[in-house]
Amino acid sequence: MDKLIKKISSYPNGTSLLIEFLNGLRIKGKLDTIYETDNGLEMDEEGYLEYYACTVEIDTIINHPQEMDNYIKKGNLIEVSSQNEILSVSLDDGTVIWSTRKNN
């Protein structure tokens, strides 16, 4: 389990999270499920990768890049993992629990 999912997994399902992505997407949602998945390649294919991810149910869309209009909607589940370009994950009270920014 990578550092991002390990940190998120220390909180119970239903925890409210604010997630900021590198592409500008910012959402607030509830932690739903943590699971092991892969990148869709066959196990014997070069580049095959297994990793942990979590789903977050979107409660609020704070910033919504236009290119994501078709699939980012309130109530939908979004996968969060080390395969996404995540800038930070925070709790409701502003506590940053994971960040790629320096000095955090």
N, CA, C and O atoms as a printed pandas DataFrame, in Angstrom:
     atom_number atom_name residue_name chain_id  residue_number  x_coord  y_coord  z_coord
0              1         N          MET        A               1    0.858   -1.179    0.000
1              2        CA          MET        A               1    0.000    0.000    0.000
2              3         C          MET        A               1    0.901    1.238    0.000
3              4         O          MET        A               1    1.809    1.344    0.824
4              5         N          ASP        A               2    0.651    2.172   -0.922
5              6        CA          ASP        A               2    1.489    3.371   -0.991
6              7         C          ASP        A               2    1.115    4.366    0.118
7              8         O          ASP        A               2    0.125    4.181    0.826
8              9         N          LYS        A               3    1.922    5.419    0.253
9             10        CA          LYS        A               3    1.749    6.383    1.353
10            11         C          LYS        A               3    0.390    7.088    1.309
11            12         O          LYS        A               3   -0.224    7.308    2.353
12            13         N          LEU        A               4   -0.085    7.444    0.107
13            14        CA          LEU        A               4   -1.372    8.136   -0.020
14            15         C          LEU        A               4   -2.505    7.280    0.538
15            16         O          LEU        A               4   -3.249    7.731    1.409
16            17         N          ILE        A               5   -2.640    6.061    0.048
17            18        CA          ILE        A               5   -3.743    5.201    0.480
18            19         C          ILE        A               5   -3.557    4.757    1.922
19            20         O          ILE        A               5   -4.539    4.606    2.649
20            21         N          LYS        A               6   -2.334    4.547    2.342
21            22        CA          LYS        A               6   -2.085    4.178    3.741
22            23         C          LYS        A               6   -2.593    5.281    4.669
23            24         O          LYS        A               6   -3.211    4.997    5.695
24            25         N          LYS        A               7   -2.334    6.528    4.311
25            26        CA          LYS        A               7   -2.789    7.656    5.138
26            27         C          LYS        A               7   -4.319    7.746    5.130
27            28         O          LYS        A               7   -4.940    7.904    6.181
28            29         N          ILE        A               8   -4.923    7.645    3.937
29            30        CA          ILE        A               8   -6.384    7.717    3.834
30            31         C          ILE        A               8   -7.034    6.562    4.591
31            32         O          ILE        A               8   -8.086    6.738    5.206
32            33         N          SER        A               9   -6.414    5.382    4.551
33            34        CA          SER        A               9   -7.008    4.201    5.191
34            35         C          SER        A               9   -7.035    4.299    6.711
35            36         O          SER        A               9   -7.684    3.485    7.368
36            37         N          SER        A              10   -6.346    5.272    7.277
37            38        CA          SER        A              10   -6.386    5.434    8.730
38            39         C          SER        A              10   -7.671    6.145    9.185
39            40         O          SER        A              10   -7.883    6.338   10.382
40            41         N          TYR        A              11   -8.522    6.532    8.232
41            42        CA          TYR        A              11   -9.800    7.188    8.532
42            43         C          TYR        A              11  -10.945    6.265    8.147
43            44         O          TYR        A              11  -10.824    5.505    7.186
44            45         N          PRO        A              12  -12.055    6.315    8.878
45            46        CA          PRO        A              12  -13.169    5.405    8.586
46            47         C          PRO        A              12  -13.951    5.826    7.336
47            48         O          PRO        A              12  -13.933    6.989    6.933
48            49         N          ASN        A              13  -14.637    4.846    6.736
49            50        CA          ASN        A              13  -15.543    5.161    5.628
50            51         C          ASN        A              13  -16.520    6.236    6.092
51            52         O          ASN        A              13  -16.963    6.239    7.240
52            53         N          GLY        A              14  -16.845    7.139    5.188
53            54        CA          GLY        A              14  -17.746    8.242    5.517
54            55         C          GLY        A              14  -17.020    9.516    5.914
55            56         O          GLY        A              14  -17.640   10.574    6.016
56            57         N          THR        A              15  -15.703    9.429    6.142
57            58        CA          THR        A              15  -14.929   10.620    6.480
58            59         C          THR        A              15  -14.984   11.606    5.325
59            60         O          THR        A              15  -14.807   11.217    4.171
60            61         N          SER        A              16  -15.227   12.866    5.618
61            62        CA          SER        A              16  -15.273   13.909    4.603
62            63         C          SER        A              16  -13.851   14.348    4.250
63            64         O          SER        A              16  -13.055   14.678    5.128
64            65         N          LEU        A              17  -13.547   14.344    2.948
65            66        CA          LEU        A              17  -12.222   14.705    2.459
66            67         C          LEU        A              17  -12.324   15.799    1.404
67            68         O          LEU        A              17  -13.260   15.816    0.605
68            69         N          LEU        A              18  -11.363   16.705    1.409
69            70        CA          LEU        A              18  -11.195   17.689    0.349
70            71         C          LEU        A              18   -9.989   17.233   -0.455
71            72         O          LEU        A              18   -8.889   17.101    0.081
72            73         N          ILE        A              19  -10.201   16.990   -1.752
73            74        CA          ILE        A              19   -9.133   16.451   -2.595
74            75         C          ILE        A              19   -8.861   17.426   -3.735
75            76         O          ILE        A              19   -9.770   17.862   -4.442
76            77         N          GLU        A              20   -7.578   17.754   -3.890
77            78        CA          GLU        A              20   -7.106   18.653   -4.946
78            79         C          GLU        A              20   -6.247   17.871   -5.926
79            80         O          GLU        A              20   -5.273   17.228   -5.534
80            81         N          PHE        A              21   -6.611   17.927   -7.199
81            82        CA          PHE        A              21   -5.874   17.237   -8.253
82            83         C          PHE        A              21   -4.995   18.229   -9.005
83            84         O          PHE        A              21   -5.290   19.424   -9.034
84            85         N          LEU        A              22   -3.927   17.744   -9.607
85            86        CA          LEU        A              22   -3.006   18.582  -10.369
86            87         C          LEU        A              22   -3.698   19.304  -11.521
87            88         O          LEU        A              22   -3.305   20.419  -11.864
88            89         N          ASN        A              23   -4.714   18.698  -12.125
89            90        CA          ASN        A              23   -5.405   19.299  -13.269
90            91         C          ASN        A              23   -6.367   20.419  -12.875
91            92         O          ASN        A              23   -7.035   20.987  -13.739
92            93         N          GLY        A              24   -6.446   20.745  -11.580
93            94        CA          GLY        A              24   -7.310   21.828  -11.123
94            95         C          GLY        A              24   -8.609   21.376  -10.489
95            96         O          GLY        A              24   -9.294   22.178   -9.854
96            97         N          LEU        A              25   -8.967   20.106  -10.647
97            98        CA          LEU        A              25  -10.189   19.602  -10.023
98            99         C          LEU        A              25  -10.029   19.646   -8.511
99           100         O          LEU        A              25   -9.018   19.204   -7.966
100          101         N          ARG        A              26  -11.044   20.187   -7.843
101          102        CA          ARG        A              26  -11.107   20.195   -6.381
102          103         C          ARG        A              26  -12.491   19.721   -5.993
103          104         O          ARG        A              26  -13.497   20.283   -6.425
104          105         N          ILE        A              27  -12.536   18.683   -5.176
105          106        CA          ILE        A              27  -13.820   18.139   -4.743
106          107         C          ILE        A              27  -13.824   17.938   -3.240
107          108         O          ILE        A              27  -12.783   17.820   -2.594
108          109         N          LYS        A              28  -15.031   17.904   -2.713
109          110        CA          LYS        A              28  -15.240   17.502   -1.335
110          111         C          LYS        A              28  -16.145   16.285   -1.414
111          112         O          LYS        A              28  -17.156   16.293   -2.116
112          113         N          GLY        A              29  -15.771   15.235   -0.685
113          114        CA          GLY        A              29  -16.578   14.025   -0.742
114          115         C          GLY        A              29  -16.336   13.139    0.455
115          116         O          GLY        A              29  -15.529   13.440    1.334
116          117         N          LYS        A              30  -17.064   12.032    0.461
117          118        CA          LYS        A              30  -16.977   11.081    1.572
118          119         C          LYS        A              30  -16.223    9.831    1.128
119          120         O          LYS        A              30  -16.498    9.263    0.070
120          121         N          LEU        A              31  -15.270    9.415    1.954
121          122        CA          LEU        A              31  -14.525    8.190    1.718
122          123         C          LEU        A              31  -15.495    7.019    1.669
123          124         O          LEU        A              31  -16.310    6.840    2.574
124          125         N          ASP        A              32  -15.403    6.223    0.605
125          126        CA          ASP        A              32  -16.341    5.121    0.427
126          127         C          ASP        A              32  -15.680    3.761    0.633
127          128         O          ASP        A              32  -16.019    3.052    1.581
128          129         N          THR        A              33  -14.741    3.382   -0.240
129          130        CA          THR        A              33  -14.166    2.034   -0.214
130          131         C          THR        A              33  -12.690    2.087   -0.573
131          132         O          THR        A              33  -12.283    2.872   -1.429
132          133         N          ILE        A              34  -11.893    1.259    0.077
133          134        CA          ILE        A              34  -10.477    1.092   -0.290
134          135         C          ILE        A              34  -10.328   -0.320   -0.827
135          136         O          ILE        A              34  -10.847   -1.272   -0.244
136          137         N          TYR        A              35   -9.624   -0.452   -1.932
137          138        CA          TYR        A              35   -9.532   -1.747   -2.602
138          139         C          TYR        A              35   -8.240   -1.860   -3.400
139          140         O          TYR        A              35   -7.566   -0.864   -3.663
140          141         N          GLU        A              36   -7.905   -3.097   -3.783
141          142        CA          GLU        A              36   -6.760   -3.345   -4.653
142          143         C          GLU        A              36   -7.275   -3.453   -6.080
143          144         O          GLU        A              36   -8.317   -4.063   -6.321
144          145         N          THR        A              37   -6.556   -2.867   -7.021
145          146        CA          THR        A              37   -6.971   -2.866   -8.424
146          147         C          THR        A              37   -5.730   -2.949   -9.309
147          148         O          THR        A              37   -4.615   -3.124   -8.818
148          149         N          ASP        A              38   -5.936   -2.824  -10.607
149          150        CA          ASP        A              38   -4.792   -2.816  -11.529
150          151         C          ASP        A              38   -5.057   -1.823  -12.647
151          152         O          ASP        A              38   -6.118   -1.201  -12.703
152          153         N          ASN        A              39   -4.080   -1.679  -13.536
153          154        CA          ASN        A              39   -4.187   -0.679  -14.599
154          155         C          ASN        A              39   -4.857   -1.205  -15.871
155          156         O          ASN        A              39   -4.786   -0.564  -16.919
156          157         N          GLY        A              40   -5.497   -2.354  -15.783
157          158        CA          GLY        A              40   -6.282   -2.853  -16.906
158          159         C          GLY        A              40   -5.527   -3.731  -17.889
159          160         O          GLY        A              40   -6.126   -4.302  -18.800
160          161         N          LEU        A              41   -4.218   -3.842  -17.713
161          162        CA          LEU        A              41   -3.443   -4.722  -18.582
162          163         C          LEU        A              41   -3.516   -6.150  -18.053
163          164         O          LEU        A              41   -3.841   -6.376  -16.888
164          165         N          GLU        A              42   -3.213   -7.104  -18.916
165          166        CA          GLU        A              42   -3.133   -8.493  -18.481
166          167         C          GLU        A              42   -1.883   -8.674  -17.620
167          168         O          GLU        A              42   -0.893   -7.966  -17.803
168          169         N          MET        A              43   -1.929   -9.623  -16.681
169          170        CA          MET        A              43   -0.817   -9.819  -15.748
170          171         C          MET        A              43    0.515  -10.088  -16.449
171          172         O          MET        A              43    1.571   -9.719  -15.934
172          173         N          ASP        A              44    0.472  -10.722  -17.612
173          174        CA          ASP        A              44    1.710  -11.056  -18.310
174          175         C          ASP        A              44    2.159   -9.967  -19.294
175          176         O          ASP        A              44    3.180  -10.125  -19.964
176          177         N          GLU        A              45    1.407   -8.870  -19.383
177          178        CA          GLU        A              45    1.782   -7.769  -20.275
178          179         C          GLU        A              45    2.791   -6.851  -19.600
179          180         O          GLU        A              45    2.741   -6.622  -18.391
180          181         N          GLU        A              46    3.705   -6.332  -20.409
181          182        CA          GLU        A              46    4.666   -5.359  -19.903
182          183         C          GLU        A              46    3.912   -4.109  -19.444
183          184         O          GLU        A              46    3.008   -3.634  -20.131
184          185         N          GLY        A              47    4.284   -3.595  -18.305
185          186        CA          GLY        A              47    3.636   -2.403  -17.769
186          187         C          GLY        A              47    2.479   -2.692  -16.826
187          188         O          GLY        A              47    1.885   -1.771  -16.265
188          189         N          TYR        A              48    2.153   -3.988  -16.648
189          190        CA          TYR        A              48    1.080   -4.345  -15.727
190          191         C          TYR        A              48    1.410   -3.828  -14.326
191          192         O          TYR        A              48    2.551   -3.927  -13.872
192          193         N          LEU        A              49    0.408   -3.279  -13.649
193          194        CA          LEU        A              49    0.627   -2.693  -12.332
194          195         C          LEU        A              49   -0.578   -2.948  -11.437
195          196         O          LEU        A              49   -1.715   -2.682  -11.826
196          197         N          GLU        A              50   -0.327   -3.461  -10.245
197          198        CA          GLU        A              50   -1.355   -3.568   -9.214
198          199         C          GLU        A              50   -1.120   -2.441   -8.211
199          200         O          GLU        A              50    0.021   -2.092   -7.909
200          201         N          TYR        A              51   -2.202   -1.883   -7.706
201          202        CA          TYR        A              51   -2.075   -0.802   -6.731
202          203         C          TYR        A              51   -3.360   -0.707   -5.911
203          204         O          TYR        A              51   -4.386   -1.279   -6.279
204          205         N          TYR        A              52   -3.294    0.013   -4.806
205          206        CA          TYR        A              52   -4.467    0.271   -3.986
206          207         C          TYR        A              52   -5.079    1.605   -4.395
207          208         O          TYR        A              52   -4.384    2.530   -4.816
208          209         N          ALA        A              53   -6.388    1.674   -4.259
209          210        CA          ALA        A              53   -7.127    2.897   -4.587
210          211         C          ALA        A              53   -8.281    3.020   -3.605
211          212         O          ALA        A              53   -8.581    2.093   -2.853
212          213         N          CYS        A              54   -8.919    4.176   -3.628
213          214        CA          CYS        A              54  -10.150    4.334   -2.862
214          215         C          CYS        A              54  -11.153    5.080   -3.723
215          216         O          CYS        A              54  -10.788    5.805   -4.648
216          217         N          THR        A              55  -12.409    4.889   -3.401
217          218        CA          THR        A              55  -13.437    5.685   -4.053
218          219         C          THR        A              55  -13.944    6.711   -3.054
219          220         O          THR        A              55  -14.018    6.467   -1.850
220          221         N          VAL        A              56  -14.284    7.856   -3.599
221          222        CA          VAL        A              56  -14.834    8.956   -2.822
222          223         C          VAL        A              56  -16.129    9.371   -3.511
223          224         O          VAL        A              56  -16.146    9.604   -4.719
224          225         N          GLU        A              57  -17.218    9.464   -2.738
225          226        CA          GLU        A              57  -18.482    9.938   -3.287
226          227         C          GLU        A              57  -18.460   11.463   -3.279
227          228         O          GLU        A              57  -18.284   12.080   -2.228
228          229         N          ILE        A              58  -18.638   12.061   -4.437
229          230        CA          ILE        A              58  -18.543   13.516   -4.578
230          231         C          ILE        A              58  -19.764   14.197   -3.959
231          232         O          ILE        A              58  -20.900   13.948   -4.363
232          233         N          ASP        A              59  -19.506   15.067   -2.965
233          234        CA          ASP        A              59  -20.553   15.880   -2.342
234          235         C          ASP        A              59  -20.607   17.273   -2.969
235          236         O          ASP        A              59  -21.685   17.796   -3.251
236          237         N          THR        A              60  -19.433   17.864   -3.182
237          238        CA          THR        A              60  -19.336   19.232   -3.686
238          239         C          THR        A              60  -18.189   19.313   -4.685
239          240         O          THR        A              60  -17.114   18.762   -4.452
240          241         N          ILE        A              61  -18.422   19.996   -5.786
241          242        CA          ILE        A              61  -17.366   20.260   -6.763
242          243         C          ILE        A              61  -16.959   21.718   -6.569
243          244         O          ILE        A              61  -17.730   22.632   -6.860
244          245         N          ILE        A              62  -15.748   21.922   -6.079
245          246        CA          ILE        A              62  -15.269   23.272   -5.769
246          247         C          ILE        A              62  -14.679   23.921   -7.015
247          248         O          ILE        A              62  -14.943   25.091   -7.292
248          249         N          ASN        A              63  -13.892   23.176   -7.757
249          250        CA          ASN        A              63  -13.335   23.647   -9.027
250          251         C          ASN        A              63  -13.427   22.499  -10.011
251          252         O          ASN        A              63  -13.055   21.367   -9.700
252          253         N          HIS        A              64  -13.923   22.798  -11.199
253          254        CA          HIS        A              64  -14.263   21.764  -12.169
254          255         C          HIS        A              64  -13.648   22.104  -13.525
255          256         O          HIS        A              64  -14.200   22.927  -14.255
256          257         N          PRO        A              65  -12.508   21.485  -13.881
257          258        CA          PRO        A              65  -11.927   21.736  -15.206
258          259         C          PRO        A              65  -12.926   21.379  -16.307
259          260         O          PRO        A              65  -13.606   20.356  -16.228
260          261         N          GLN        A              66  -13.009   22.210  -17.312
261          262        CA          GLN        A              66  -13.997   22.049  -18.374
262          263         C          GLN        A              66  -13.894   20.695  -19.084
263          264         O          GLN        A              66  -14.912   20.124  -19.474
264          265         N          GLU        A              67  -12.672   20.182  -19.253
265          266        CA          GLU        A              67  -12.512   18.912  -19.967
266          267         C          GLU        A              67  -13.094   17.727  -19.204
267          268         O          GLU        A              67  -13.156   16.623  -19.745
268          269         N          MET        A              68  -13.517   17.930  -17.972
269          270        CA          MET        A              68  -14.077   16.848  -17.162
270          271         C          MET        A              68  -15.588   16.960  -17.029
271          272         O          MET        A              68  -16.182   16.252  -16.217
272          273         N          ASP        A              69  -16.223   17.827  -17.802
273          274        CA          ASP        A              69  -17.659   18.065  -17.694
274          275         C          ASP        A              69  -18.513   16.808  -17.811
275          276         O          ASP        A              69  -19.578   16.730  -17.199
276          277         N          ASN        A              70  -18.072   15.838  -18.576
277          278        CA          ASN        A              70  -18.915   14.675  -18.860
278          279         C          ASN        A              70  -18.996   13.661  -17.735
279          280         O          ASN        A              70  -19.940   12.871  -17.704
280          281         N          TYR        A              71  -18.048   13.650  -16.811
281          282        CA          TYR        A              71  -18.098   12.573  -15.824
282          283         C          TYR        A              71  -17.866   12.987  -14.375
283          284         O          TYR        A              71  -17.908   12.129  -13.493
284          285         N          ILE        A              72  -17.628   14.236  -14.099
285          286        CA          ILE        A              72  -17.499   14.676  -12.709
286          287         C          ILE        A              72  -18.816   15.341  -12.311
287          288         O          ILE        A              72  -19.112   16.463  -12.721
288          289         N          LYS        A              73  -19.593   14.627  -11.508
289          290        CA          LYS        A              73  -20.896   15.131  -11.097
290          291         C          LYS        A              73  -21.128   14.785   -9.622
291          292         O          LYS        A              73  -20.636   13.772   -9.126
292          293         N          LYS        A              74  -21.873   15.630   -8.946
293          294        CA          LYS        A              74  -22.234   15.389   -7.554
294          295         C          LYS        A              74  -22.930   14.033   -7.446
295          296         O          LYS        A              74  -23.792   13.700   -8.259
296          297         N          GLY        A              75  -22.544   13.258   -6.433
297          298        CA          GLY        A              75  -23.136   11.941   -6.210
298          299         C          GLY        A              75  -22.367   10.805   -6.865
299          300         O          GLY        A              75  -22.521    9.649   -6.469
300          301         N          ASN        A              76  -21.535   11.115   -7.868
301          302        CA          ASN        A              76  -20.723   10.079   -8.519
302          303         C          ASN        A              76  -19.572    9.661   -7.611
303          304         O          ASN        A              76  -19.170   10.394   -6.707
304          305         N          LEU        A              77  -19.056    8.472   -7.872
305          306        CA          LEU        A              77  -17.845    8.009   -7.211
306          307         C          LEU        A              77  -16.650    8.342   -8.091
307          308         O          LEU        A              77  -16.727    8.241   -9.315
308          309         N          ILE        A              78  -15.555    8.737   -7.471
309          310        CA          ILE        A              78  -14.321    9.012   -8.185
310          311         C          ILE        A              78  -13.212    8.192   -7.535
311          312         O          ILE        A              78  -13.140    8.087   -6.310
312          313         N          GLU        A              79  -12.353    7.614   -8.365
313          314        CA          GLU        A              79  -11.235    6.839   -7.831
314          315         C          GLU        A              79  -10.089    7.770   -7.478
315          316         O          GLU        A              79   -9.752    8.681   -8.236
316          317         N          VAL        A              80   -9.502    7.532   -6.331
317          318        CA          VAL        A              80   -8.343    8.285   -5.867
318          319         C          VAL        A              80   -7.229    7.277   -5.605
319          320         O          VAL        A              80   -7.411    6.315   -4.860
320          321         N          SER        A              81   -6.076    7.511   -6.227
321          322        CA          SER        A              81   -4.941    6.601   -6.047
322          323         C          SER        A              81   -3.655    7.314   -6.422
323          324         O          SER        A              81   -3.666    8.464   -6.860
324          325         N          SER        A              82   -2.560    6.615   -6.242
325          326        CA          SER        A              82   -1.262    7.159   -6.656
326          327         C          SER        A              82   -1.174    7.295   -8.172
327          328         O          SER        A              82   -0.261    7.946   -8.680
328          329         N          GLN        A              83   -2.109    6.689   -8.901
329          330        CA          GLN        A              83   -2.136    6.790  -10.362
330          331         C          GLN        A              83   -2.744    8.118  -10.814
331          332         O          GLN        A              83   -2.534    8.538  -11.952
332          333         N          ASN        A              84   -3.496    8.781   -9.932
333          334        CA          ASN        A              84   -4.013   10.122  -10.199
334          335         C          ASN        A              84   -2.939   11.120   -9.820
335          336         O          ASN        A              84   -2.029   10.804   -9.053
336          337         N          GLU        A              85   -3.040   12.293  -10.343
337          338        CA          GLU        A              85   -2.085   13.333   -9.956
338          339         C          GLU        A              85   -2.725   14.175   -8.858
339          340         O          GLU        A              85   -3.342   15.205   -9.127
340          341         N          ILE        A              86   -2.568   13.722   -7.619
341          342        CA          ILE        A              86   -3.177   14.352   -6.456
342          343         C          ILE        A              86   -2.197   15.358   -5.859
343          344         O          ILE        A              86   -1.035   15.032   -5.616
344          345         N          LEU        A              87   -2.667   16.576   -5.624
345          346        CA          LEU        A              87   -1.844   17.583   -4.940
346          347         C          LEU        A              87   -1.967   17.461   -3.434
347          348         O          LEU        A              87   -0.969   17.496   -2.713
348          349         N          SER        A              88   -3.215   17.315   -2.957
349          350        CA          SER        A              88   -3.393   17.225   -1.510
350          351         C          SER        A              88   -4.728   16.599   -1.151
351          352         O          SER        A              88   -5.677   16.586   -1.935
352          353         N          VAL        A              89   -4.759   16.077    0.076
353          354        CA          VAL        A              89   -5.978   15.543    0.675
354          355         C          VAL        A              89   -6.058   16.144    2.067
355          356         O          VAL        A              89   -5.108   16.068    2.847
356          357         N          SER        A              90   -7.212   16.747    2.373
357          358        CA          SER        A              90   -7.411   17.415    3.667
358          359         C          SER        A              90   -8.708   16.955    4.312
359          360         O          SER        A              90   -9.619   16.471    3.641
360          361         N          LEU        A              91   -8.769   17.115    5.620
361          362        CA          LEU        A              91  -10.000   16.870    6.371
362          363         C          LEU        A              91  -10.837   18.139    6.384
363          364         O          LEU        A              91  -10.365   19.202    5.982
364          365         N          ASP        A              92  -12.081   18.031    6.846
365          366        CA          ASP        A              92  -12.995   19.185    6.934
366          367         C          ASP        A              92  -12.420   20.352    7.723
367          368         O          ASP        A              92  -12.679   21.511    7.399
368          369         N          ASP        A              93  -11.637   20.050    8.763
369          370        CA          ASP        A              93  -11.097   21.116    9.610
370          371         C          ASP        A              93   -9.851   21.782    9.011
371          372         O          ASP        A              93   -9.241   22.646    9.641
372          373         N          GLY        A              94   -9.476   21.372    7.786
373          374        CA          GLY        A              94   -8.316   21.969    7.120
374          375         C          GLY        A              94   -7.015   21.214    7.334
375          376         O          GLY        A              94   -5.994   21.564    6.742
376          377         N          THR        A              95   -7.034   20.189    8.168
377          378        CA          THR        A              95   -5.828   19.398    8.407
378          379         C          THR        A              95   -5.426   18.667    7.127
379          380         O          THR        A              95   -6.199   17.878    6.583
380          381         N          VAL        A              96   -4.215   18.937    6.654
381          382        CA          VAL        A              96   -3.706   18.261    5.462
382          383         C          VAL        A              96   -3.178   16.896    5.893
383          384         O          VAL        A              96   -2.270   16.799    6.718
384          385         N          ILE        A              97   -3.767   15.838    5.317
385          386        CA          ILE        A              97   -3.312   14.493    5.684
386          387         C          ILE        A              97   -2.338   13.919    4.662
387          388         O          ILE        A              97   -1.627   12.957    4.955
388          389         N          TRP        A              98   -2.298   14.507    3.456
389          390        CA          TRP        A              98   -1.348   14.067    2.442
390          391         C          TRP        A              98   -1.167   15.200    1.428
391          392         O          TRP        A              98   -2.136   15.848    1.033
392          393         N          SER        A              99    0.081   15.433    1.011
393          394        CA          SER        A              99    0.333   16.505    0.043
394          395         C          SER        A              99    1.631   16.247   -0.707
395          396         O          SER        A              99    2.573   15.669   -0.165
396          397         N          THR        A             100    1.666   16.681   -1.952
397          398        CA          THR        A             100    2.911   16.647   -2.727
398          399         C          THR        A             100    3.620   17.985   -2.670
399          400         O          THR        A             100    4.737   18.119   -3.170
400          401         N          ARG        A             101    2.979   18.982   -2.061
401          402        CA          ARG        A             101    3.599   20.301   -1.951
402          403         C          ARG        A             101    4.701   20.279   -0.914
403          404         O          ARG        A             101    4.618   19.548    0.072
404          405         N          LYS        A             102    5.723   21.070   -1.129
405          406        CA          LYS        A             102    6.814   21.198   -0.150
406          407         C          LYS        A             102    6.280   21.921    1.079
407          408         O          LYS        A             102    5.322   22.689    0.998
408          409         N          ASN        A             103    6.911   21.665    2.210
409          410        CA          ASN        A             103    6.566   22.274    3.503
410          411         C          ASN        A             103    5.223   21.815    4.044
411          412         O          ASN        A             103    4.640   22.496    4.888
412          413         N          ASN        A             104    4.709   20.660    3.572
413          414        CA          ASN        A             104    3.469   20.095    4.124
414          415         C          ASN        A             104    3.707   18.682    4.537
415          416         O          ASN        A             104    2.792   18.020    5.028
